[in-house]
Amino acid sequence: MTIALIDIFAGADVLVYPLGLCSLVMVFIICERAYALRRDAVMPDDLVEAVVDGKSVAGGRDSVLARIIEFSQRHDDDPDAVKAFARLELNRMERGLPYLDIIYAAAPLLGLTGTVWSLLRVFSSLTSETGLPDPVAFSSGVALALSATLLGLAIAIPALVGGGWLQRKVENYAAQLDVILERIVGSAGGEKSDS
């Protein structure tokens, strides 16, 4: 006996809608953050090289690093404000990632709820005369009841993997920005002492 994909969705019953919503939100967040966290949007190589070499900054105007450099040039007398602004930019890079944590925790629970709901329906179909179910209908009902859990896990696993991958990207950028930020703050302080 094979179960078609449409049967799996039918087996999840009403909970297929919140599971579907979780799935759509997960795909949107992963795709949007993967695009937003590409190297050119955060720390373009030409801009990094210019900062490290102490050259005039050019290129990568819409990147995270460019916004930090621009802020540091306007507030060159306040390194703490520059560091706070860099932390704010890092916080912006993490936008949406906490929702992936919620999805990978909630989706299996929604799936389990759907399974219990469907099992209650299956067991309520026991006949009162014999107390036994129709074996074919019973085994088919149990198989379909487990489909909600399958859907929940199918949503939770990519959310967990995608969230971990994106969080690691943000942490790598944060470590690199820390080093570059010291150079930016140091060069701003050096320019101030020269004048």
SEVO-318724 format. One record per residue (C-alpha): z, y, x; residue in one letter; residue number from 0. Coordinates in steps of 0.05 Angstrom, whole numbers, padded with zeros to 5 digits. Example, Ala and Ser with C-alpha at 12.3 -4.5 7.8 and 13.67 -1.06 7.14 Angstrom:
2
((00156,-00090,00246),'A',0),
((00143,-00021,00273),'S',1),
% end
This chain:
195
((00000,00000,00000),'M',0),
((-00020,00067,00029),'T',1),
((00006,00134,00008),'I',2),
((-00044,00191,00005),'A',3),
((-00026,00261,00028),'L',4),
((-00027,00287,-00043),'I',5),
((00024,00233,-00061),'D',6),
((00070,00258,-00005),'I',7),
((00067,00328,-00033),'F',8),
((00079,00301,-00103),'A',9),
((00138,00261,-00077),'G',10),
((00171,00325,-00051),'A',11),
((00170,00350,-00123),'D',12),
((00194,00422,-00133),'V',13),
((00219,00428,-00061),'L',14),
((00147,00426,-00036),'V',15),
((00145,00502,-00050),'Y',16),
((00202,00524,-00005),'P',17),
((00178,00474,00047),'L',18),
((00108,00504,00042),'G',19),
((00137,00574,00050),'L',20),
((00176,00552,00112),'C',21),
((00112,00523,00140),'S',22),
((00072,00586,00129),'L',23),
((00126,00631,00158),'V',24),
((00132,00585,00219),'M',25),
((00057,00585,00233),'V',26),
((00054,00661,00225),'F',27),
((00113,00674,00271),'I',28),
((00089,00627,00325),'I',29),
((00018,00654,00324),'C',30),
((00039,00728,00321),'E',31),
((00091,00721,00376),'R',32),
((00044,00680,00421),'A',33),
((-00006,00737,00415),'Y',34),
((00046,00792,00424),'A',35),
((00076,00758,00485),'L',36),
((00013,00748,00524),'R',37),
((00016,00773,00596),'R',38),
((-00029,00834,00586),'D',39),
((00013,00858,00527),'A',40),
((00079,00854,00565),'V',41),
((00068,00861,00640),'M',42),
((-00005,00872,00661),'P',43),
((-00016,00851,00733),'D',44),
((-00046,00917,00754),'D',45),
((00014,00955,00727),'L',46),
((00063,00907,00761),'V',47),
((00027,00914,00827),'E',48),
((00028,00991,00822),'A',49),
((00103,00991,00809),'V',50),
((00118,00942,00865),'V',51),
((00074,00978,00915),'D',52),
((00101,01046,00894),'G',53),
((00032,01072,00875),'K',54),
((00015,01117,00818),'S',55),
((00018,01079,00753),'V',56),
((-00048,01067,00717),'A',57),
((-00071,01016,00666),'G',58),
((-00036,00974,00614),'G',59),
((-00019,01035,00571),'R',60),
((00001,00995,00509),'D',61),
((00044,00944,00544),'S',62),
((00119,00935,00544),'V',63),
((00123,00954,00618),'L',64),
((00081,01017,00606),'A',65),
((00129,01040,00552),'R',66),
((00189,01028,00598),'I',67),
((00154,01067,00655),'I',68),
((00137,01124,00608),'E',69),
((00209,01127,00582),'F',70),
((00235,01126,00654),'S',71),
((00190,01184,00673),'Q',72),
((00216,01226,00615),'R',73),
((00289,01207,00630),'H',74),
((00287,01201,00706),'D',75),
((00357,01230,00711),'D',76),
((00389,01176,00667),'D',77),
((00381,01105,00695),'P',78),
((00429,01077,00642),'D',79),
((00384,01102,00587),'A',80),
((00324,01070,00620),'V',81),
((00361,01003,00624),'K',82),
((00382,01009,00552),'A',83),
((00310,01023,00531),'F',84),
((00287,00962,00570),'A',85),
((00338,00920,00533),'R',86),
((00312,00948,00468),'L',87),
((00241,00928,00488),'E',88),
((00266,00858,00503),'L',89),
((00298,00856,00435),'N',90),
((00232,00875,00404),'R',91),
((00198,00818,00442),'M',92),
((00247,00769,00408),'E',93),
((00228,00794,00338),'R',94),
((00219,00736,00290),'G',95),
((00247,00682,00337),'L',96),
((00314,00676,00300),'P',97),
((00274,00658,00237),'Y',98),
((00245,00598,00273),'L',99),
((00317,00576,00286),'D',100),
((00332,00582,00211),'I',101),
((00268,00543,00193),'I',102),
((00281,00485,00240),'Y',103),
((00352,00480,00212),'A',104),
((00334,00489,00139),'A',105),
((00270,00449,00132),'A',106),
((00302,00380,00144),'P',107),
((00358,00398,00097),'L',108),
((00308,00418,00043),'L',109),
((00271,00353,00056),'G',110),
((00336,00313,00051),'L',111),
((00352,00348,-00014),'T',112),
((00284,00330,-00041),'G',113),
((00294,00258,-00021),'T',114),
((00362,00253,-00055),'V',115),
((00332,00287,-00117),'W',116),
((00275,00237,-00119),'S',117),
((00321,00177,-00107),'L',118),
((00365,00199,-00165),'L',119),
((00303,00197,-00209),'R',120),
((00283,00128,-00183),'V',121),
((00352,00099,-00194),'F',122),
((00357,00130,-00263),'S',123),
((00296,00088,-00283),'S',124),
((00336,00023,-00282),'L',125),
((00331,-00013,-00347),'T',126),
((00395,-00022,-00386),'S',127),
((00378,-00094,-00409),'E',128),
((00373,-00126,-00340),'T',129),
((00399,-00071,-00295),'G',130),
((00340,-00084,-00249),'L',131),
((00280,-00039,-00237),'P',132),
((00208,-00057,-00237),'D',133),
((00199,-00078,-00163),'P',134),
((00131,-00046,-00153),'V',135),
((00151,00020,-00186),'A',136),
((00218,00020,-00150),'F',137),
((00190,00010,-00080),'S',138),
((00135,00061,-00093),'S',139),
((00187,00111,-00119),'G',140),
((00231,00101,-00057),'V',141),
((00172,00111,-00011),'A',142),
((00152,00175,-00046),'L',143),
((00224,00199,-00045),'A',144),
((00225,00196,00030),'L',145),
((00163,00241,00033),'S',146),
((00206,00303,00025),'A',147),
((00245,00286,00088),'T',148),
((00179,00272,00124),'L',149),
((00153,00341,00104),'L',150),
((00218,00374,00126),'G',151),
((00215,00341,00194),'L',152),
((00141,00356,00201),'A',153),
((00159,00430,00194),'I',154),
((00223,00429,00235),'A',155),
((00195,00397,00297),'I',156),
((00139,00448,00310),'P',157),
((00189,00504,00293),'A',158),
((00237,00477,00345),'L',159),
((00184,00467,00399),'V',160),
((00149,00534,00384),'G',161),
((00214,00572,00382),'G',162),
((00237,00542,00448),'G',163),
((00171,00557,00482),'W',164),
((00170,00629,00458),'L',165),
((00244,00640,00476),'Q',166),
((00230,00614,00546),'R',167),
((00171,00663,00553),'K',168),
((00217,00720,00533),'V',169),
((00270,00698,00583),'E',170),
((00218,00694,00639),'N',171),
((00194,00764,00622),'Y',172),
((00266,00789,00620),'A',173),
((00279,00762,00690),'A',174),
((00215,00794,00717),'Q',175),
((00229,00860,00681),'L',176),
((00299,00862,00712),'D',177),
((00269,00861,00782),'V',178),
((00215,00912,00765),'I',179),
((00266,00956,00729),'L',180),
((00307,00961,00792),'E',181),
((00244,00985,00828),'R',182),
((00229,01035,00772),'I',183),
((00300,01063,00770),'V',184),
((00304,01064,00846),'G',185),
((00239,01101,00854),'S',186),
((00259,01151,00801),'A',187),
((00325,01162,00838),'G',188),
((00287,01168,00904),'G',189),
((00240,01220,00876),'E',190),
((00299,01259,00849),'K',191),
((00335,01259,00916),'S',192),
((00272,01281,00952),'D',193),
((00265,01343,00909),'S',194),
% end
